[in-house]
Amino acid sequence: MDNTRAHPQILATPPGDLAIWFFIYAELLAFGVFFVAYAFARAHNVELFNESQQHLNRASGAINTLVLITSSYFVVRGVAAIQRGYSTLCARWLAAAIGLGGVFLAIKLHEFDAVFSAGISLSTNTFYMFYLSLTLFHFMHVILGMVILFAVMLKAQRGGYSAEEHRGVETGASYWHMVDLLWIILFPLVYVIH
């Protein structure tokens, strides 16, 4: 019996445009270097990092984790809707995800305000240099992700995607999921782990 016919090999391709995956991998590499540098610096300044970490608002970080995970679920629902040909429903799910992105940004801005009002800056100490650099860098990625989702949402509202052609929705979703993944790593690394 010919096993190649019984079990054909399917060459899996990532969702969305290939170009976004080069960008995603580059971003993951950049954050990966940041995370390794953070871990290395932390290993040499454990007491400083532990003490400084106590001043962070873990509740805000935890809420933002739930906000981003929920927003990613909404994006998944949007992709599922367009795969069935429901453009308007896809746009609504993406709008909900964008709204939660706004909630994330508002919570982070409140947190940044508290930190800066306490006189903390990049030069306060090594921990805060990493904390502010990582979270501000991620903050900018959330804004970019919201812009991408907004553009995809507008096109979906105008009927620019279909069940047969929805690569743009998958492309935007892939980027948003990367933003979510980075926060899921960043939150415990910076806010929780002692």
Secondary structure, DSSP 8 states (H G I E B T S, - for coil): --HHHHS-------SS-HHHHHHHHHHHHHHHHHHHHHHHHHHH-HHHHHHHHTTS-HHHHHHHHHHHHHHHHHHHHHHHHHHTT-HHHHHHHHHHHHHHHHHHHHHHHHHHHHHHHTT--TTS-HHHHHHHHHHHHHHHHHHHHHHHHHHHHHHHHTT---SS--HHHHHHHHHHHHHHHHHHHHIIIIII--
